[in-house]
Amino acid sequence: MKFVTGKSKKLTTYREIAEGGQSNPVTVHGAVHLLRDMGGLAFLTLRMARGAVQCVCAPDVLPEGLCEECTVELSGIVREEPRAPGGYEIAVEALTVLSRPAAPMPVALGKGPLKLNLDTELALRPVVLRHLRERAVFRVQEGLVRAFRDYLTKQDFTEVHTPKIVHAGAEGGSNIFKLDYFGKKAYLAQSPQFYKQTMVGVFERVFEVGPVFRAEKHATPRHLNEYTGLDFEMGYINSFYDVIEVETGYLRHAMELLAKEYTGELELLGAALPDADKIPCLRFDDAKRLAAEKYGYKIHDPYDLEPEEEVHIGQYVREEFGSDFVFVTHYPSKKRPFYAMDDPEDPKYTLSFDLLFRGMEVTTGGQRVHDYAQQVAKMEDRGMDPAGFESYLMIHKHGMPPHGGLGIGLERLTMKLCGLDNVRYASLFPRDRSRLEP
């Protein structure tokens, strides 16, 4: 009879190597990222879970036929080496090959930038992600999600997990994926909007990290048909500025965490962290006017921001206020969903906002309608049948506090933070109009 206790074999981690000092014996595992045979010695770059470390092997230690992408376990002594990454290396005393590749890599991972076009890189995604710079993007992305969970949990938010197969779209319109659900019409969720509002009536403050599906026929560098949403919703707010304050607190926490624990990845990417301590807010109409006046162009759409306008507003705020972020508030009601609360002082506008980061919208949020009669009236004004939203309106009918929330596009936030020029580089396996593989 065998019993298990939850204790697993403990090997030295990358962090322990970096922090452990010199002359320490270690046993580690990883993949051979780069192998250089110098005759008398072989230099091996070992790709580990959290970084890469240089290893030096004498001929009698090097197994025959060792090649790049072999997975190995090795033991040795950490010693100082100023020329090695991190200023140290492992002098290998024993090396065991755990597995060998059946074919060579289609691209060289250890010899500088990949320099592949986007389609080629995405087609080779399962192996290209092993490149140190490529995977650094997703370590940074991990930090953003980790900070989101950490910060909101400390602010008394409860994490929830809502359905992604739904009977109606939260945003309406035609940009929704339809599917056959055992003979019934169903859709992939455009957002967790209805459910996170529902859960405000249960937990007051909730958040979710999950997939979002949009059947938009775009092929731009900023759009995906499946992306990851960082969503939260909070009750008992005084205004939508309460929501803005929570997002600002999250961003500040995220930048502090990245600066503390993700410096290697940021340096590898050449990414500069923004200052999130104080973020300016501009009304929608003021932001459009000020940018147009400063940069000498005409406003074409008075109800929404075009991508070029987002760039100009971002530039304006950076030049005038020194900020990479700006909250654009009070969007026109015409361009906001039916659950957005209208501004009582001017119902043509809503108590809503977007967050622009380095010239791109990465967040949409605002205060929601919580009164039953008001919500039904707004739906009817838009030609919607409230009967089709009976389960959603149940929360309004039986009492909801003033509440609001937001959704952050994780890939867009990662893209702008890491200095990428296409959002697909910030998605592990992107889904767009033409891509279902890998």
Stockholm file with secondary structure:
# STOCKHOLM 1.0

chainA/1-438         MKFVTGKSKKLTTYREIAEGGQSNPVTVHGAVHLLRDMGGLAFLTLRMARGAVQCVCAPDVLPEGLCEECTVELSGIVREEPRAPGGYEIAVEALTVLSRPAAPMPVALGKGPLKLNLDTELALRPVVLRHLRERAVFRVQEGLVRAFRDYLTKQDFTEVHTPKIVHAGAEGGSNIFKLDYFGKKAYLAQSPQFYKQTMVGVFERVFEVGPVFRAEKHATPRHLNEYTGLDFEMGYINSFYDVIEVETGYLRHAMELLAKEYTGELELLGAALPDADKIPCLRFDDAKRLAAEKYGYKIHDPYDLEPEEEVHIGQYVREEFGSDFVFVTHYPSKKRPFYAMDDPEDPKYTLSFDLLFRGMEVTTGGQRVHDYAQQVAKMEDRGMDPAGFESYLMIHKHGMPPHGGLGIGLERLTMKLCGLDNVRYASLFPRDRSRLEP
#=GR chainA/1-438 SS CCCCCSCCCCCCCHHHHHHSCSSCEEEEEEEEEEEEECSSCEEEEEECSSCEEEEEECTTTSCTTCCTTCEEEEEEEEEECTTSGGGEEEEEEEEEEEECCSSCCSSCSSSSCCCCCHHHHHHTHHHHTTSHHHHHHHHHHHHHHHHHHHHHHHTTCEECCCCSEESSCSSCSSCCCEEEETTEEEEECSCSHHHHHHHHHHHSEEEEEEEEECCCCCCSTTCCSEEEEEEEEEESCSSHHHHHHHHHHHHHHHHHHHHHHCHHHHHHHTCCCCCCSSCCEEEHHHHHHHHHHHHTCCCCCTTSCCHHHHHHHHHHHHHHHCCSEEEEECCBGGGSCTTBCEETTEEEEESEEEEEETTEEEEEEEEBCCCHHHHHHHHHHTTCCGGGGHHHHHHHHTCCCSEEEEEEEHHHHHHHHHTCSSGGGGSSSCCBTTBCCC
#=GC SS_cons         CCCCCSCCCCCCCHHHHHHSCSSCEEEEEEEEEEEEECSSCEEEEEECSSCEEEEEECTTTSCTTCCTTCEEEEEEEEEECTTSGGGEEEEEEEEEEEECCSSCCSSCSSSSCCCCCHHHHHHTHHHHTTSHHHHHHHHHHHHHHHHHHHHHHHTTCEECCCCSEESSCSSCSSCCCEEEETTEEEEECSCSHHHHHHHHHHHSEEEEEEEEECCCCCCSTTCCSEEEEEEEEEESCSSHHHHHHHHHHHHHHHHHHHHHHCHHHHHHHTCCCCCCSSCCEEEHHHHHHHHHHHHTCCCCCTTSCCHHHHHHHHHHHHHHHCCSEEEEECCBGGGSCTTBCEETTEEEEESEEEEEETTEEEEEEEEBCCCHHHHHHHHHHTTCCGGGGHHHHHHHHTCCCSEEEEEEEHHHHHHHHHTCSSGGGGSSSCCBTTBCCC
//
